[in-house]
Amino acid sequence: MVERMSADVAARLYDLLIDDDATGSDDVEPEVAEAAPGNTLRIVSALTLQKIGDRIADPKSVLSWLLVTVGAPAGLTGLLVPIRESGSLLPQAAMLPRIRRVERRSRVWVAGAVGQALAVAAIAATAVGLRGIAAGVAVLAALAAFAVSRAMSSIAYKDVLGRTIPKGQRGQVSGLASVTSGVVTIALGLGLRLVGQDSGAAVLGGLLAAGAVMWAIAAVVFATVREPTDVESSSSDDREDVSTLATLRHDAPFRRFVTARALLLVSALSPPFVVALSNEEGEAALAQLGLFVVAQGLASMLGGRMWGRFADRSSRRTMMAAAGAASAVVVAFLVVGAGVDAAWLFPAAYFLLALAHEGARLGRKTYVTDMAEGDQRTTYVAASNTAMGVVLLGAGAISSGLALAGPRLALAFLAAAGLAGVLVGRSLPEVSGAPDS
């Protein structure tokens, strides 16, 4: 009786929140279609909790602030983002053979979420118990463990999404999680703004502990996702060659996708330089932290729904639009910033870049999920993410080198890369929604 009532509630919410008129929704078995409403709510709930945790343990803001607070050497702060981003991407191809043997990929996501919870709990303990270089090294070590655990969840998520949610609705599922987490992120940012300069290590430790709890609950929720029962795992004897280089060499459409995704980094790598310029202009980083967190929350809340629907209709065009928008924002920021001395300019630019990044993220996730089926999807996700780990290190090194001559030069380079991404995106085949006529 209770289960039937829960199913009815899930169906009503599903009809309210998900537009299932897009083409391609008939590519799944009846078992999957029947379970889609409940699975949608479970996945959205788990992703929302994960995204809230991500905002709490954001290396670009909160963790950077933490290292300053505990007196860690300034050089360690520069390692936070590379460890977090590359560490969650590079191991994926190596993990793939083991993951492909697991029949229920949701279990892999759950294991990754538990690992992330434990890692963030370790960072919280570090905030309270350690100081100086020891605290900095401990945070980086825990962040590396976090990144490896995130790699597991990243591979598994697209596979679970492809198995349990019909095409034409997948972008909306990811977008809804961005909307709901954005509301909480705004509240978090306002709270940090009110606390301001008085935020000590103990406060941050408590905040991070709450983030660890978010991942633990997400693991429990995601474990209830109902996957199809007729999906077989791959044995070690019948696996195809899934190396990153082999996939890139033999699959031209996939190679173009990876190239386009690499050029989308304009929206991911530009925000730290906006923050750096804010510091150069005399805006105290600690006082500004709340505004940047609020900007991120607003971008998630507003962009998640909009970009999610757009991605289900054309994930290719979504990536192109996001890259073009990010480049336009950077160019406008450089032009306006050269003649206007206003504190509002920095959080405004940060917000617009975060909004564009929502589109880039949802577009490329939906694209790689829709362009393949079965274990080929898992291969594409792992290979593209491993390649992106290498590209991220290279792009980060180039932009950081250019930043030695000033953050504006690095931003100009990233804007040019985004415009190139628009051109590459035009050559991609359409895989979501209706094909081009």
Residue pairs with C-beta under 8 A, 6 or more apart in sequence:
6 38
7 37
7 38
10 37
10 38
10 40
10 41
11 37
13 37
13 41
14 36
14 37
14 40
14 41
15 37
17 40
17 172
17 176
18 40
18 169
18 172
18 173
19 169
19 172
19 309
19 312
20 166
20 168
20 169
21 168
22 167
22 168
22 169
22 312
22 313
22 433
23 168
23 433
23 434
24 166
24 167
24 168
24 370
24 432
24 433
25 166
25 167
25 168
25 169
26 166
27 166
27 167
28 36
28 166
28 167
29 228
29 230
31 228
31 229
32 163
32 164
32 166
32 228
33 166
35 164
35 226
36 164
36 165
36 166
36 169
38 226
39 164
39 165
39 225
39 226
40 165
40 169
40 173
42 221
42 222
42 224
42 225
43 160
43 161
43 164
43 165
43 173
43 177
43 222
43 225
44 173
44 176
44 177
44 180
45 218
45 221
46 109
46 113
46 218
46 219
46 221
46 222
46 225
47 173
47 174
47 177
47 181
47 218
48 177
48 180
48 181
48 184
49 214
49 215
49 217
49 218
49 221
50 113
50 116
50 153
50 177
50 214
50 215
50 218
51 177
51 178
51 181
51 185
51 300
52 181
52 184
52 185
52 188
52 211
52 214
53 116
53 117
53 120
53 211
53 212
53 214
53 215
53 218
54 181
55 62
55 181
55 184
55 185
55 188
55 293
55 296
55 297
56 62
56 120
56 188
56 207
56 208
56 210
56 211
56 214
57 63
57 120
57 123
57 146
57 208
57 211
58 293
58 296
59 80
59 81
59 83
59 84
59 143
60 80
60 81
60 271
60 272
60 275
61 289
61 292
61 293
62 204
62 207
62 208
62 289
62 293
63 80
63 123
63 139
63 143
64 77
64 80
65 199
65 204
65 285
65 286
65 289
66 123
66 127
66 139
66 201
66 204
66 208
67 76
67 77
67 80
67 135
67 136
67 139
68 77
68 285
68 286
69 127
69 199
69 200
69 201
69 204
70 126
70 127
70 130
70 131
70 132
70 135
70 136
70 201
71 131
71 132
71 135
72 132
72 133
72 135
72 136
72 139
73 133
73 136
76 133
76 136
76 137
76 139
76 140
79 140
80 139
80 140
80 143
81 272
81 396
82 392
82 393
82 396
83 140
83 143
83 144
83 147
84 143
84 146
84 147
85 147
85 268
85 389
85 392
86 147
86 389
86 392
86 393
87 143
87 144
87 146
87 147
87 148
87 150
87 151
87 389
88 147
88 148
88 150
88 151
88 154
88 385
88 389
89 151
89 154
89 385
89 386
89 388
89 389
89 392
90 151
90 386
90 389
90 390
91 148
91 151
91 386
92 151
92 154
92 155
92 381
92 382
92 383
92 385
92 386
92 389
93 242
93 243
93 244
93 382
93 383
93 385
93 386
94 386
95 151
95 152
95 155
95 382
96 155
96 242
96 378
96 379
96 382
97 236
97 239
97 242
99 105
99 108
99 152
99 155
99 156
99 378
99 382
100 233
100 234
100 239
100 242
100 375
100 378
101 233
101 234
101 235
101 236
102 108
102 233
103 231
103 232
103 233
104 227
105 156
105 159
105 160
105 163
105 227
105 378
106 156
106 160
106 222
106 223
106 225
106 227
107 223
108 152
108 153
108 155
108 156
109 152
109 153
109 156
109 157
109 160
109 222
110 219
110 222
110 223
111 149
111 152
112 149
112 150
112 151
112 152
112 153
112 154
112 156
113 149
113 153
113 215
113 216
113 218
113 219
113 222
114 149
114 215
114 216
114 219
115 145
115 146
115 148
115 149
115 152
116 146
116 149
116 150
116 153
116 215
117 212
117 213
117 214
117 215
117 216
117 219
118 145
118 149
118 212
119 142
119 143
119 145
119 146
119 149
120 142
120 146
120 208
120 209
120 211
120 212
120 215
121 208
121 209
121 212
122 138
122 142
122 145
123 138
123 139
123 142
123 143
123 146
123 208
124 205
124 206
124 207
124 208
124 209
124 211
124 212
125 205
126 135
126 138
126 139
126 142
126 205
127 135
127 201
127 202
127 204
127 205
127 208
128 201
128 202
128 205
130 138
151 385
154 381
154 385
155 378
155 381
155 382
155 385
158 365
158 368
158 369
158 377
158 378
158 381
159 377
159 378
159 381
160 225
160 227
161 170
161 173
161 174
161 369
162 170
162 369
162 372
162 373
162 377
163 227
163 228
163 231
164 225
164 226
164 227
164 228
165 173
167 370
167 432
168 312
168 432
168 433
169 312
170 311
170 312
170 366
170 369
170 370
171 307
171 308
171 309
171 310
171 311
171 312
171 315
171 318
171 362
171 363
171 365
171 366
171 432
172 305
172 308
172 309
172 312
173 308
174 304
174 308
174 311
174 362
174 365
174 366
175 303
175 304
175 305
175 306
175 307
175 308
175 309
175 311
175 358
175 362
176 304
176 305
176 308
177 304
178 300
178 301
178 303
178 304
178 305
178 307
178 308
178 358
178 362
179 300
179 301
179 302
179 304
179 305
181 297
181 300
182 296
182 297
182 298
182 299
182 300
182 301
182 302
182 304
183 297
183 301
184 297
185 293
185 294
185 296
185 297
185 300
185 301
186 294
186 297
186 298
186 301
187 297
188 293
188 297
189 289
189 290
189 291
189 292
189 293
189 294
189 295
189 296
189 297
190 290
190 294
191 290
192 199
192 289
192 290
192 293
193 289
193 290
193 291
193 294
194 290
195 203
195 290
196 286
196 287
196 290
197 284
197 286
197 287
199 286
231 374
234 375
240 379
242 379
242 382
242 383
243 383
244 382
244 383
244 386
244 387
247 254
247 379
247 380
247 383
248 254
248 255
248 258
248 383
248 387
249 255
253 371
253 428
253 429
254 371
254 380
254 383
254 384
256 424
256 427
256 428
257 364
257 367
257 368
257 371
257 384
257 428
258 383
258 384
258 387
258 388
259 424
260 319
260 323
260 364
260 421
260 424
260 425
260 428
261 319
261 364
261 384
261 388
262 387
262 388
262 391
262 395
262 421
263 323
263 417
263 418
263 420
263 421
263 424
264 319
264 322
264 323
264 326
264 360
264 363
264 364
264 418
264 421
265 391
265 392
265 395
265 414
265 417
266 323
266 326
266 327
266 330
266 414
266 415
266 417
266 418
266 421
267 322
267 323
267 326
267 353
267 354
267 356
267 357
267 359
267 360
267 418
268 357
268 360
269 395
269 396
269 399
269 414
270 326
270 329
270 330
270 353
270 411
270 414
270 415
271 350
271 353
271 354
271 357
273 399
273 403
273 407
273 410
273 411
273 414
274 333
274 346
274 349
274 350
274 353
274 407
274 411
275 285
275 288
275 292
275 346
275 350
276 403
276 407
277 337
277 346
277 407
277 408
278 285
278 288
278 343
278 346
279 285
280 407
281 341
281 343
281 346
283 343
283 346
288 346
288 347
291 347
292 347
292 350
294 347
295 347
295 348
295 350
295 351
295 354
296 350
296 351
296 354
298 351
298 354
299 351
299 352
299 354
299 355
299 357
299 358
300 354
300 358
302 355
303 354
303 355
303 358
303 359
304 358
304 362
307 318
307 322
307 358
307 359
307 362
307 363
308 362
310 317
310 318
310 321
310 359
310 363
311 318
311 359
311 362
311 363
311 365
311 366
311 367
311 432
312 366
312 432
312 433
313 432
313 433
313 434
314 430
314 432
314 433
315 362
315 363
315 364
315 366
315 367
315 370
315 431
315 432
316 363
316 367
316 425
316 428
316 429
316 430
316 431
316 432
317 425
318 359
318 362
318 363
318 366
318 367
319 359
319 360
319 363
319 364
319 367
319 421
319 425
319 428
320 421
320 422
320 425
320 426
321 359
321 363
322 356
322 357
322 358
322 359
322 360
322 363
323 356
323 360
323 418
323 419
323 421
323 422
323 425
324 418
324 419
324 422
325 352
325 355
325 356
325 359
326 353
326 356
326 357
326 360
326 415
326 418
327 414
327 415
327 416
327 418
327 419
327 422
329 349
329 352
329 353
329 356
330 349
330 353
330 411
330 412
330 414
330 415
330 418
331 415
333 345
333 349
333 411
334 408
334 411
334 412
334 415
336 345
337 345
337 349
337 408
366 432
367 428
367 431
367 432
368 377
368 380
368 381
368 384
369 377
370 431
370 432
371 380
371 429
371 431
372 379
372 380
395 417
398 413
399 410
399 413
399 414
400 410
402 409
402 410
402 413
403 409
403 410
430 436
